Amino acid sequence: MALKVLLLRKQLENKRKALDELTAKDADFAKREAEMEAAIAEITNDDEAGQVQEAIDGFRAERDAHEAAKSELERTVTELEGEIAQEEAAQETEQPKNEKATGKEEDNMSENLKSRADLGAIVTREDVKAYLGEVRTAIKEKRALTNVGLTIPEVLLGLLRENVERYSKLYRHVYVRRVGGTARQLIMGTVPEAVWTDCCANLNELSLGFNDLEMDCYKVGGYFAVCNANLEDSDVDLANELVSALGQAVGLALDKAILYGRNGSGTQKMPQGIVSRLVQTAAPTGYPATARPWADLHTTNVITIAATETDAALFKAIVTASGAAKGKYSRGEKVWAMNETTYTALIANALTINANGAIVAGVQAEMPVVGGAIEVLSFIPNNVIIGGYFDLYTLAERAGTAFATSEHVRFLQDQTVFKGTARYDGAPAIAEAFVAIGIGGTTPNATMTFASDTAN
């Protein structure tokens, strides 16, 4: 490895360490902010108000300096990662100039380069490219991985991978806000109706309330342990596959939490899911007094359509059920989530015959009549449709999906560890904006299996 790359790596390590130290102080700032809120509530005179104002001004200045320092370090880390990627890419470009392959070796090299180009096209994000600069020579080997020798063929014919979204399918539909520390979203109450009266009469006082939605912080992620012994034997660019797999893993867990998350209950902490909220029959313990009044939606927004309803009658029932999702706070369109089996069942029930006698399918990635995009997610149970105004689901993003690598944690095992993490919280800001529909006599419920947290 070139000396310049070694130097850049050392600089990157120091900057990341400094960034971690600053990030660790976020909790302290959140605690101090909460203490100041309590102090404001206890103010009894102007002198106390002036003292609290001075403390607030000092706190804001300190917090702003803290955030500015974090932003500067994040920018520096990104730049260093990009420099490392460029340097290593330049080294790889120069190396073939001194090598010559003939006959079968040349054919194999050509075949391998084509395969690597196909795999490389998977990853297009700039942050992922920078990360690949550090891990492009890695080969993954983890506990659940079997037949690792199959990644070392004589002639590479290609790699079949599961055809899933690299990242969350629902992320682009929900309302995402990047936050630090404890966060809350203000929700304005229903706009009142103004009162008609005589031109010279007194005006009536209108009532308008505000509520909030508090957000915590939960982490989702995992890691792969890479065996360095296989480093130079594989014909597959597993670095690309590693990044893609980590992104898919985090995206799958995030989508599952948006729909079925347990709201931090039990041993596993995660956001609150849409279905989990809809099936509640009573307000959860500790429900905040400042939040919107809790409403029982398990009979109005969880709907079962009988198995006898098919074809046009089925879609008529779906249209009626969809009306339970109220969109008066939304500025977007409805989104519908279901699995492949349910999606094809809708297609079968929507088949019609056109004027030429040809069969026409009425479902083309959009819900017929009702409208709205359809997202196919394999973990949703059969005959269950989850829909509504997804921009009214708030996802608080502490840190988006991030990748890191370490050559030290398993140094004696001659392994390199690669991890992918993300930190979120989330909940339906307006719960009545969503509906869970069961077709074929199915009643939707919040039962869902999440990957076990065996490490804790």
Number of C-alpha atoms within 10 A of each C-alpha: 7 9 8 13 17 12 12 16 17 12 15 19 14 13 17 16 13 14 18 13 12 15 16 10 12 16 13 12 19 15 12 13 18 13 11 16 12 11 13 15 8 11 14 9 8 9 10 14 15 12 11 17 14 12 12 17 11 12 16 14 10 13 16 12 12 16 15 12 15 18 13 12 19 15 11 16 19 16 14 20 20 19 18 23 20 16 16 17 13 11 12 11 10 10 9 10 8 6 7 8 12 9 7 9 11 12 13 17 16 13 16 19 15 14 18 17 11 13 18 16 9 13 16 9 8 11 14 16 20 19 22 22 19 18 20 18 15 24 28 21 19 14 7 6 9 9 7 13 10 11 17 14 12 10 12 17 10 15 11 6 8 7 6 17 15 18 21 19 18 19 16 11 18 20 16 16 13 12 16 18 17 17 17 14 15 14 16 13 13 12 10 10 8 11 9 9 10 7 7 6 8 8 12 10 8 10 11 10 11 12 17 17 19 18 21 20 21 18 16 17 19 13 16 22 21 22 18 17 10 16 13 11 12 19 22 21 21 21 21 24 19 23 24 18 21 24 23 18 21 23 24 21 18 28 19 23 24 28 25 24 29 22 21 15 11 8 9 15 18 27 29 23 22 31 28 21 26 25 18 17 12 11 13 10 6 6 11 15 10 12 17 20 11 14 14 17 19 20 12 15 24 21 24 21 19 15 12 11 17 19 16 13 12 20 19 15 18 23 16 11 20 22 16 19 20 17 20 11 16 15 10 15 14 24 22 22 23 21 19 18 16 21 23 12 16 22 20 15 18 18 15 16 10 9 7 6 8 9 11 12 14 17 18 11 15 16 21 17 12 14 14 18 17 21 19 18 19 15 14 21 19 19 23 25 22 22 25 28 28 27 25 23 25 22 25 26 20 21 15 14 18 16 19 13 17 13 14 12 13 14 11 8 12 14 23 22 21 21 17 22 19 20 19 24 26 29 26 27 24 22 24 23 26 31 28 28 23 24 25 18 16 17 16 25 18 17 12 15 9 12 7 9 9 5 4 6
